[in-house]
Amino acid sequence: MNEQSEIKEPLKDFILNNPEFEKLENVIQEFNIFETLGSTYSELKHSNVLAWLLNPNENHGLQSYFLKQFFKSVMLENSKSDISFFDFELFDYSSVEVRREWKNIDLLVVIKEKDKKIVVVIENKIKASEHSDQLKRYWETIEREKEFQDNNVVKLFVFLTPEKLKPSDENEIWIPFNYEPISEIIQNIIDHKIDTLSSSISFYLTQYNTILRRYVVGNSDVEQIAVKIYKKHKKALDYIFKVKPDIDRELNDLFQDELKNNNEIIIFEDDSKAKNWIHFSTKTIDGKVKHNGEGWLKSNRILCFEIYIFCNEKKVDLSLYIGPGNEDDRKKLKNFFEKDPDLFKLAKRKFFKWHKVYQTPLLEKKDFNKYEEEQDDKALKEEAVSNLKTFLEKDLIKINDYFSDFFER
């Protein structure tokens, strides 16, 4: 019995005997403003919400309540400061300043007391990790700043992550903290202070805490239902995960559709069945170059355009390769490409078995980072297709004309 025959009954049971799935759909389909705005994993948006809640002068109606509860929770994680858990209960919060992206620091809170100034630096990481000695640089920024150099300034450095990651800072200056206490504070506000807040603020806080529990903190109602469904229908779900569409395949399909719209393009079908590669050429080039490749393509091409699609590596490139095959023809092609170093910048390198003479990115790491933060796969795919169109309308025409005018078979 093959795999598809074996999976029919588990799939049937998953479809017909799954009341939990209907419950999950109902919960997930409930409107949430943060999901609608694509803000679930956006560090920028989470930092904006925190800045709003931490500022006693904002329009949330909580005054200093969230600020006090937040910093008291932080101090429970820190025993080395000159101030204590109890100090935050007694501070005067009439003069509080909250800064966003001040000198690249996510959040800076300045509390001014009569005899001291408390400066709290918060670095917020939702999905990414710290990089390029960020924490060290931010500490140095605060230490150099003239307004924070008085003896009466107390400095706290908070590293906020979903997992309560340990900071890389060697001096243990940064306090590791996570979103669970934040969610608990917000839930406490919802449970016990809801009557003192406007309906719009209550709605906003409830929506935000749903997102925190669902995507950042974990152990939400959605997660519990999903775990129950998975345990009950593991075999069916594992099979669905195995065959589900993914962005590599979706990009491959979009690229192939775009290439097929160009009458000059020849897609090497037998060499383009895997989702991570598309191999193609043009009628002009293919008619001039011998098909005497070896140990590479089923179509025996020695010269080929390749689209490389590996989104998990944050890399989607289009390249032109001289592949393995007849060595005389390979050298002839290399010499031909070297005569136009502006168009074929890579040709003069050491001669490799798979020798890349041209490359252009269709998606770069910065594109993935941008659209990942915005949770917008559609825009990412549109960007990739747009870049392919630019190649077809510009560089491919130049390459085709160069072959047409100068290459002799």
Secondary structure, 3 states (H helix, E strand, C coil): CCHHHHHHHHHHHHHHCCHHHHHHHHHHCCCCHHHHCCCCCCHHHHHHHHHHHHCCCCCCCCCCHHHHHHHHHHHCCCCCCCCCCCHHHHCCCCCEEEEEEECCEEEEEEEECCCCEEEEEEEECCCCCCCCCHHHHHHHHHHHCHHHCCCCEEEEEEEECCCCCCCCCCCCCEEEECCHHHHHHHHHHHHHCHHHCCHHHHHHHHHHHHHHHHHHHCCCHHHHHHHHHHHHCHHHHHHHHHHCCCHHHHHHHHHHHHHHCCCCEEECHHHCCCCCEEEEEEHHHHHHCCCCECCCCCCCCCEEEEEEEEHHHCEEEEEEEECCECHHHHHHHHHHHHCCCCCCCCCCCCCCCCEEEEEEEEECHHHHHHHHHHCCHHHHHHHHHHHHHHHHHCHHHHHHHHHHHHCCC
